[in-house]
């Protein structure tokens, strides 16, 4: 099955358009548990510039989004310390879906169901361009990293672990 060059509108692309953001569309064949590294490989991108959107929660079950390089993991201990929480952990998939309005594997930080604080690994902001989920499994959008701060009000943090 061939992928189309254009993907139908999602809440994420609608939000980007409403904010006047220029973006490119990058559909690909989604693979369960493939993650950002798989999408980067399929599309020919550096996994460091493919940004994954992770729905996490603090010790009081308050949700937050963490934007991380596709080939890095989040140090939840470092993140908690920087955001003033006792602990942070990933949400269960069904909880993440409820908070974001997206299916895990298709979570975009744009157009989420709930307003949540957004934290971005600071080194992402130094990249010339990134790809991030466009609100559907198998669909990334290419944007300038400053959009994360301008549109989402993302707070830079340092919480990346290698691998």
C-alpha positions as a Python dict, from the first residue, in 0.01 Angstrom:
ca = {
    (1, 'X'): (0, 0, 0),
    (2, 'X'): (158, 326, -110),
    (3, 'X'): (143, 626, 120),
    (4, 'X'): (-4, 952, -5),
    (5, 'X'): (210, 1266, -7),
    (6, 'X'): (-59, 1456, 184),
    (7, 'X'): (-222, 1346, 507),
    (8, 'X'): (-568, 1467, 604),
    (9, 'X'): (-595, 1740, 866),
    (10, 'X'): (-536, 1648, 1232),
    (11, 'X'): (-584, 1864, 1543),
    (12, 'X'): (-204, 1914, 1533),
    (13, 'X'): (-189, 2038, 1173),
    (14, 'X'): (-498, 2254, 1232),
    (15, 'X'): (-321, 2417, 1530),
    (16, 'X'): (-2, 2472, 1330),
    (17, 'X'): (-199, 2630, 1042),
    (18, 'X'): (-398, 2849, 1283),
    (19, 'X'): (-68, 2976, 1428),
    (20, 'X'): (73, 3046, 1080),
    (21, 'X'): (349, 2785, 1114),
    (22, 'X'): (521, 2663, 799),
    (23, 'X'): (559, 2285, 808),
    (24, 'X'): (635, 1996, 578),
    (25, 'X'): (444, 1666, 585),
    (26, 'X'): (623, 1332, 611),
    (27, 'X'): (394, 1027, 602),
    (28, 'X'): (550, 684, 648),
    (29, 'X'): (443, 325, 708),
    (30, 'X'): (377, 299, 1083),
    (31, 'X'): (516, -4, 1269),
    (32, 'X'): (390, -94, 1618),
    (33, 'X'): (668, -17, 1874),
    (34, 'X'): (891, 119, 1594),
    (35, 'X'): (922, 458, 1760),
    (36, 'X'): (1112, 764, 1648),
    (37, 'X'): (1418, 564, 1542),
    (38, 'X'): (1207, 361, 1298),
    (39, 'X'): (1042, 669, 1146),
    (40, 'X'): (1382, 838, 1113),
    (41, 'X'): (1526, 536, 934),
    (42, 'X'): (1228, 500, 697),
    (43, 'X'): (1226, 872, 611),
    (44, 'X'): (1606, 906, 593),
    (45, 'X'): (1634, 1150, 885),
    (46, 'X'): (1886, 1164, 1168),
    (47, 'X'): (1708, 1016, 1476),
    (48, 'X'): (1861, 1300, 1682),
    (49, 'X'): (1643, 1546, 1485),
    (50, 'X'): (1325, 1336, 1507),
    (51, 'X'): (1155, 1444, 1827),
    (52, 'X'): (930, 1211, 2024),
    (53, 'X'): (640, 1339, 2235),
    (54, 'X'): (610, 1161, 2569),
    (55, 'X'): (312, 1195, 2803),
    (56, 'X'): (427, 1170, 3163),
    (57, 'X'): (286, 1254, 3504),
    (58, 'X'): (418, 1376, 3837),
    (59, 'X'): (359, 1220, 4180),
    (60, 'X'): (16, 1387, 4196),
    (61, 'X'): (-84, 1237, 3857),
    (62, 'X'): (-65, 1579, 3689),
    (63, 'X'): (15, 1524, 3318),
    (64, 'X'): (299, 1690, 3128),
    (65, 'X'): (462, 1652, 2788),
    (66, 'X'): (831, 1587, 2735),
    (67, 'X'): (989, 1641, 2393),
    (68, 'X'): (1302, 1432, 2347),
    (69, 'X'): (1544, 1336, 2069),
    (70, 'X'): (1437, 1013, 1899),
    (71, 'X'): (1757, 835, 1999),
    (72, 'X'): (1770, 950, 2362),
    (73, 'X'): (1586, 853, 2679),
    (74, 'X'): (1449, 1084, 2948),
    (75, 'X'): (1611, 1094, 3291),
    (76, 'X'): (1290, 1126, 3491),
    (77, 'X'): (1499, 1197, 3802),
    (78, 'X'): (1672, 1496, 3636),
    (79, 'X'): (1343, 1615, 3489),
    (80, 'X'): (1161, 1597, 3824),
    (81, 'X'): (1437, 1795, 3993),
    (82, 'X'): (1423, 2068, 3726),
    (83, 'X'): (1044, 2106, 3729),
    (84, 'X'): (1007, 2091, 4107),
    (85, 'X'): (833, 1753, 4127),
    (86, 'X'): (910, 1468, 4367),
    (87, 'X'): (889, 1215, 4085),
    (88, 'X'): (789, 1183, 3721),
    (89, 'X'): (700, 869, 3532),
    (90, 'X'): (552, 780, 3194),
    (91, 'X'): (173, 754, 3183),
    (92, 'X'): (12, 421, 3101),
    (93, 'X'): (-92, 423, 2731),
    (94, 'X'): (-465, 453, 2803),
    (95, 'X'): (-402, 745, 3040),
    (96, 'X'): (-171, 914, 2787),
    (97, 'X'): (-440, 874, 2518),
    (98, 'X'): (-700, 1033, 2747),
    (99, 'X'): (-479, 1333, 2832),
    (100, 'X'): (-354, 1401, 2479),
    (101, 'X'): (-650, 1293, 2266),
    (102, 'X'): (-404, 1100, 2048),
    (103, 'X'): (-314, 732, 2030),
    (104, 'X'): (29, 643, 2169),
    (105, 'X'): (258, 631, 1865),
    (106, 'X'): (68, 924, 1713),
    (107, 'X'): (98, 1179, 1993),
    (108, 'X'): (169, 1535, 1889),
    (109, 'X'): (233, 1818, 2134),
    (110, 'X'): (12, 2039, 1913),
    (111, 'X'): (-367, 2028, 1945),
    (112, 'X'): (-382, 1813, 2258),
    (113, 'X'): (-714, 1750, 2430),
    (114, 'X'): (-585, 1891, 2762),
    (115, 'X'): (-356, 2187, 2817),
    (116, 'X'): (-39, 2046, 2971),
    (117, 'X'): (299, 2196, 3054),
    (118, 'X'): (552, 2113, 2781),
    (119, 'X'): (921, 2052, 2850),
    (120, 'X'): (1173, 2027, 2568),
    (121, 'X'): (1526, 1887, 2588),
    (122, 'X'): (1726, 2208, 2543),
    (123, 'X'): (1960, 2064, 2278),
    (124, 'X'): (1659, 2020, 2044),
    (125, 'X'): (1626, 2399, 2027),
    (126, 'X'): (1975, 2424, 1876),
    (127, 'X'): (1889, 2210, 1572),
    (128, 'X'): (1819, 2378, 1236),
    (129, 'X'): (1500, 2175, 1177),
    (130, 'X'): (1315, 1891, 1347),
    (131, 'X'): (1046, 1638, 1266),
    (132, 'X'): (776, 1572, 1525),
    (133, 'X'): (453, 1376, 1522),
    (134, 'X'): (175, 1543, 1327),
    (135, 'X'): (-113, 1389, 1522),
    (136, 'X'): (-143, 1047, 1364),
    (137, 'X'): (54, 724, 1364),
    (138, 'X'): (281, 721, 1061),
    (139, 'X'): (289, 1099, 1016),
    (140, 'X'): (560, 1350, 1106),
    (141, 'X'): (575, 1723, 1037),
    (142, 'X'): (895, 1916, 978),
    (143, 'X'): (922, 2247, 1166),
    (144, 'X'): (1176, 2491, 1305),
    (145, 'X'): (1248, 2406, 1671),
    (146, 'X'): (1160, 2759, 1787),
    (147, 'X'): (795, 2673, 1709),
    (148, 'X'): (800, 2454, 2024),
    (149, 'X'): (864, 2763, 2237),
    (150, 'X'): (662, 3011, 2028),
    (151, 'X'): (344, 2800, 1995),
    (152, 'X'): (359, 2563, 2292),
    (153, 'X'): (548, 2777, 2543),
    (154, 'X'): (781, 2481, 2592),
    (155, 'X'): (1027, 2512, 2879),
    (156, 'X'): (1386, 2402, 2802),
    (157, 'X'): (1524, 2134, 3035),
    (158, 'X'): (1832, 1913, 3041),
    (159, 'X'): (1716, 1555, 3094),
    (160, 'X'): (1853, 1349, 2803),
    (161, 'X'): (2026, 1016, 2854),
    (162, 'X'): (2213, 845, 2571),
    (163, 'X'): (2044, 553, 2403),
}
